[in-house]
Amino acid sequence: MNEQSTIRVIRVLLVDDEATLLEYLSKRLLRQGHTVKATFSGEDAIEVAKQEHFDVAVVDLKMPGIDGVETQKRLREIQPFLQCIVLTGHGSIESALESGHEEAFQYLLKPVDYDHLVAVIKEAYEKKMKLQEAKFQEQLEELHHHGMGARGMKQAIAELRKIYGFD
């Protein structure tokens, strides 16, 4: 088994109003085999998240329209296990703390080192998978505890897989 076959595809949502940065990050992540969707605003990101599941969102803090803090809040309402990495060229303790209140996985200043960002995306993905798996197991145990038959259990598992984006 080669190293490439053990790498998991991470579904990444990029949210930034800087086209050059989005293009650069998208190309690099796609080249590594990840699924990438780039959006230029928080509003666009929210609409996309209603249609597709993502593992990690990389969100710019300062954008026209709704800012990064509000964007990550709304993204997590849609996809509770989504891990958000906040990027900003306008770093401050206040904005970092505000992002932290929305449970940002990590807060990074621009210009961001690409290799470091990829490492953080992988860490965020691992955290998402652990949280999601724990919740999935908890819900499976609850279904089992209620004594569902095999057919009902199979249908419930299929529905849970859909909800958690495993399909």
Contacts in CASP RR format, 6 or more apart in sequence:
PFRMAT RR
TARGET T0000
AUTHOR 0000-0000-0000
METHOD contacts of the structure
MODEL  1
MNEQSTIRVIRVLLVDDEATLLEYLSKRLLRQGHTVKATFSGEDAIEVAK
QEHFDVAVVDLKMPGIDGVETQKRLREIQPFLQCIVLTGHGSIESALESG
HEEAFQYLLKPVDYDHLVAVIKEAYEKKMKLQEAKFQEQLEELHHHGMGA
RGMKQAIAELRKIYGFD
7 32 0 8 1.000
7 33 0 8 1.000
8 125 0 8 1.000
9 33 0 8 1.000
9 34 0 8 1.000
9 35 0 8 1.000
10 29 0 8 1.000
10 34 0 8 1.000
10 35 0 8 1.000
10 55 0 8 1.000
10 56 0 8 1.000
10 121 0 8 1.000
10 122 0 8 1.000
10 125 0 8 1.000
11 34 0 8 1.000
11 35 0 8 1.000
11 37 0 8 1.000
11 52 0 8 1.000
11 53 0 8 1.000
11 54 0 8 1.000
11 55 0 8 1.000
11 56 0 8 1.000
12 29 0 8 1.000
12 34 0 8 1.000
12 35 0 8 1.000
12 36 0 8 1.000
12 37 0 8 1.000
12 54 0 8 1.000
12 55 0 8 1.000
12 56 0 8 1.000
12 57 0 8 1.000
12 58 0 8 1.000
12 121 0 8 1.000
13 37 0 8 1.000
13 39 0 8 1.000
13 45 0 8 1.000
13 48 0 8 1.000
13 49 0 8 1.000
13 54 0 8 1.000
13 56 0 8 1.000
13 57 0 8 1.000
13 58 0 8 1.000
13 75 0 8 1.000
13 82 0 8 1.000
14 22 0 8 1.000
14 25 0 8 1.000
14 26 0 8 1.000
14 36 0 8 1.000
14 37 0 8 1.000
14 38 0 8 1.000
14 39 0 8 1.000
14 57 0 8 1.000
14 58 0 8 1.000
15 39 0 8 1.000
15 40 0 8 1.000
15 41 0 8 1.000
15 42 0 8 1.000
15 44 0 8 1.000
15 45 0 8 1.000
15 57 0 8 1.000
15 58 0 8 1.000
15 59 0 8 1.000
15 60 0 8 1.000
15 63 0 8 1.000
15 68 0 8 1.000
15 71 0 8 1.000
16 22 0 8 1.000
16 38 0 8 1.000
16 40 0 8 1.000
16 58 0 8 1.000
16 59 0 8 1.000
16 60 0 8 1.000
16 63 0 8 1.000
16 87 0 8 1.000
17 40 0 8 1.000
17 41 0 8 1.000
17 60 0 8 1.000
17 63 0 8 1.000
17 64 0 8 1.000
18 60 0 8 1.000
19 40 0 8 1.000
21 110 0 8 1.000
22 38 0 8 1.000
22 40 0 8 1.000
23 38 0 8 1.000
24 114 0 8 1.000
25 36 0 8 1.000
25 38 0 8 1.000
25 58 0 8 1.000
25 114 0 8 1.000
25 117 0 8 1.000
26 36 0 8 1.000
26 38 0 8 1.000
28 114 0 8 1.000
28 118 0 8 1.000
29 36 0 8 1.000
29 118 0 8 1.000
29 121 0 8 1.000
30 36 0 8 1.000
32 118 0 8 1.000
37 48 0 8 1.000
37 52 0 8 1.000
37 54 0 8 1.000
39 45 0 8 1.000
39 48 0 8 1.000
41 63 0 8 1.000
41 64 0 8 1.000
41 65 0 8 1.000
41 66 0 8 1.000
42 59 0 8 1.000
42 63 0 8 1.000
42 65 0 8 1.000
42 66 0 8 1.000
42 68 0 8 1.000
42 70 0 8 1.000
42 71 0 8 1.000
42 74 0 8 1.000
43 65 0 8 1.000
43 66 0 8 1.000
45 57 0 8 1.000
45 59 0 8 1.000
45 71 0 8 1.000
45 75 0 8 1.000
46 71 0 8 1.000
46 74 0 8 1.000
46 75 0 8 1.000
46 78 0 8 1.000
49 57 0 8 1.000
49 75 0 8 1.000
49 78 0 8 1.000
49 79 0 8 1.000
49 82 0 8 1.000
50 78 0 8 1.000
53 79 0 8 1.000
53 165 0 8 1.000
54 79 0 8 1.000
54 82 0 8 1.000
55 82 0 8 1.000
55 83 0 8 1.000
55 124 0 8 1.000
55 125 0 8 1.000
55 128 0 8 1.000
55 129 0 8 1.000
56 82 0 8 1.000
56 83 0 8 1.000
56 84 0 8 1.000
56 85 0 8 1.000
56 105 0 8 1.000
56 121 0 8 1.000
56 124 0 8 1.000
56 125 0 8 1.000
56 128 0 8 1.000
57 72 0 8 1.000
57 75 0 8 1.000
57 82 0 8 1.000
57 83 0 8 1.000
57 84 0 8 1.000
57 85 0 8 1.000
58 84 0 8 1.000
58 85 0 8 1.000
58 87 0 8 1.000
58 117 0 8 1.000
58 121 0 8 1.000
59 68 0 8 1.000
59 71 0 8 1.000
59 72 0 8 1.000
59 75 0 8 1.000
59 84 0 8 1.000
59 85 0 8 1.000
59 86 0 8 1.000
59 87 0 8 1.000
60 68 0 8 1.000
60 86 0 8 1.000
60 87 0 8 1.000
60 88 0 8 1.000
61 67 0 8 1.000
61 68 0 8 1.000
61 69 0 8 1.000
61 86 0 8 1.000
61 87 0 8 1.000
61 88 0 8 1.000
61 89 0 8 1.000
61 90 0 8 1.000
61 91 0 8 1.000
61 95 0 8 1.000
61 99 0 8 1.000
62 68 0 8 1.000
62 88 0 8 1.000
62 89 0 8 1.000
62 90 0 8 1.000
63 71 0 8 1.000
66 74 0 8 1.000
68 86 0 8 1.000
68 99 0 8 1.000
69 86 0 8 1.000
69 95 0 8 1.000
69 98 0 8 1.000
69 99 0 8 1.000
69 101 0 8 1.000
69 102 0 8 1.000
72 84 0 8 1.000
72 86 0 8 1.000
72 99 0 8 1.000
72 102 0 8 1.000
72 103 0 8 1.000
72 104 0 8 1.000
73 102 0 8 1.000
75 82 0 8 1.000
75 84 0 8 1.000
76 82 0 8 1.000
76 84 0 8 1.000
76 102 0 8 1.000
76 103 0 8 1.000
81 128 0 8 1.000
81 131 0 8 1.000
81 132 0 8 1.000
81 135 0 8 1.000
81 164 0 8 1.000
82 128 0 8 1.000
83 105 0 8 1.000
83 124 0 8 1.000
83 125 0 8 1.000
83 127 0 8 1.000
83 128 0 8 1.000
84 102 0 8 1.000
84 103 0 8 1.000
84 104 0 8 1.000
84 105 0 8 1.000
84 124 0 8 1.000
85 104 0 8 1.000
85 105 0 8 1.000
85 106 0 8 1.000
85 107 0 8 1.000
85 108 0 8 1.000
85 117 0 8 1.000
85 120 0 8 1.000
85 121 0 8 1.000
85 124 0 8 1.000
86 96 0 8 1.000
86 99 0 8 1.000
86 104 0 8 1.000
86 106 0 8 1.000
86 107 0 8 1.000
86 108 0 8 1.000
87 108 0 8 1.000
87 109 0 8 1.000
87 110 0 8 1.000
87 112 0 8 1.000
87 117 0 8 1.000
88 95 0 8 1.000
88 107 0 8 1.000
88 108 0 8 1.000
88 109 0 8 1.000
88 110 0 8 1.000
89 109 0 8 1.000
89 110 0 8 1.000
91 109 0 8 1.000
96 107 0 8 1.000
99 107 0 8 1.000
100 107 0 8 1.000
105 120 0 8 1.000
105 123 0 8 1.000
105 124 0 8 1.000
105 127 0 8 1.000
106 120 0 8 1.000
106 123 0 8 1.000
106 124 0 8 1.000
108 116 0 8 1.000
108 117 0 8 1.000
108 120 0 8 1.000
132 164 0 8 1.000
135 164 0 8 1.000
136 160 0 8 1.000
136 164 0 8 1.000
139 160 0 8 1.000
140 157 0 8 1.000
140 160 0 8 1.000
143 153 0 8 1.000
143 156 0 8 1.000
143 157 0 8 1.000
144 153 0 8 1.000
148 156 0 8 1.000
161 167 0 8 1.000
END
